[in-house]
Amino acid sequence: MKSSTSIIASTTPRHTLSFIVPLMNEQETLEELYDRIAEQARTHSTSWEIIFIDDGSTDGSWDVIQSLRERYPHTVKAIRFRRNIGKAGALACGYEEAMGDIVFTLDADLQDDPSEIPNFLAKLDEGYDIVSGWKRKRHDPWHKVLPSRVFNKMLSKLNGVPLHDHNCGFKCYRREVVKSLPMYGEMHRMVPSLARMKGFRTGEIPVQHHARQHGVSKYGVKRFLRGFMDMWTVYFLNHFKERPLHLMGGAAVLMVTLAMTAWVLAAFGITLGGVLVPAAPILFAAAILLVMLGFIAELTVHREFSYNHPLPVAERFVEGLVTETEANQVVSLSAVPKVLLVDDDPSIRRLLKHQFTQHGWEVMEAHDLESARQRIADGADLALLDVYMPGGTGLELLEEFASRAPATKVIMLTSEQGVRSGVEAMKLGATDYLTKPVNPREVLSHAQAAVSVAA
């Protein structure tokens, strides 16, 4: 086994890795889990991190995580929820925090074996975006294994992702996958199906599965009932998210057909004990109601597409229309990239300033519209503009940058409720927009991409 692993590792490019470990009441396993992940990560990665997410533990799990954080501050991230919110919420938090170009998820109970990490990486490098583990030989009781197998076969058939084990928590992703997937409720089991909707490719490898040595399983019968309902939710999203009237209209046509049949039978004296006579108008009324609901759903979809509909573009090579004078101009970035932070919140400026200076940027600041106007001529490579600020709006400032400093790239910062303003900013020439609350590392990543500065 060791020889095959070493061969795989020698042919696999080195990556930056993030390991997301959601957990609840697993204090006995965490030290060993860290050591086993670290052993593989040091061999197969240029830099790596382990993100422990304590989902409302009532034992000493958080104390163990804090101890690991104190000993390994550069590789351990620790997040604790006030209460248990579920695995999907924990994974969503981990997805947001992950900085590696490859992201692993695995359970904390040591049933997943970190020695499989190089095999995941080798499979990913075959051109897949997701690699899912397959617990071919499971060390779980039959009453968990049998329903799981039935569920996996149904889900593979229904959503077109042929995997043996959709439920396996041991998975590997490219970073762009986890940053684009919605994660809520119980949707962590539906990741391959959700990813397929966005055009990502999923592969599968068999993995070792060990019997649980500590603690107790957190899953019961409710898990499979919820999974069954989520399966149909994803089927609906996959086939009817952008055309809900097709589903509701089809059901309405069926009801009208049944109503007409009932009337025809009643006309020939076949009433089935009088049931068919009142059934026909009820079916007609239900059909009309379904069509109206379908129109409302279509209106919602139309609004979503009008204001916020990212397309699954994998690569883009385009050149804008420029004048001959502009085409002959050569714009060069300074050796030290320069950013202008415009926000009336000093805490946001402080966080962003720390992040940028740590990565070699020169930082200028402005707290309102007027002070920002005075800094336009200072020649920033990038401006981060708050949409709402004292003295005016970031959109006004954006127009001034376009006329006075066209070489400066602009990223807008807006609230969740102000997404429409962000879209409007893109139309006016902004390079990008981000919603608050901002993640400083994510802002830096977008800034580097905007001005083509190496991290």
Secondary structure, DSSP 8 states (H G I E B T S, - for coil): -HHHHHHHHHHS--EEEEEEEEESS-TTTHHHHHHHHHHHHHHHEEEEEEEEEE-S-SSSHHHHHHHHHHH-TTTEEEEE-SS---HHHHHHHHHHH--SSEEEE--SSS-B-GGGHHHHHHHHTTT-SEEEEE-SS--S-HHHHHHHHHHHHHHHHHHS---S-TT-S-EEEEHHHHTT----TTGGGGHHHHHHHTT--EEEEE--B----SS-----HHHHHHHHHHHHHHHHHHHHTT-HHHHHHHHHHHHHHHHHHHHHHHHTT--TTTTHHHHHHHHHHHHHHHHHHHHHHHHHHHHHHHH------S---------HHHHH------SS-EEEEE-S-HHHHHHHHHHHHHTT-EEEEESSHHHHHHHGGG--SEEEEESEETTEEHHHHHHHHHHH-TTSEEEEEE-GGGHHHHHHHHHTT-SEEEESS--HHHHHHHHHHHHT---
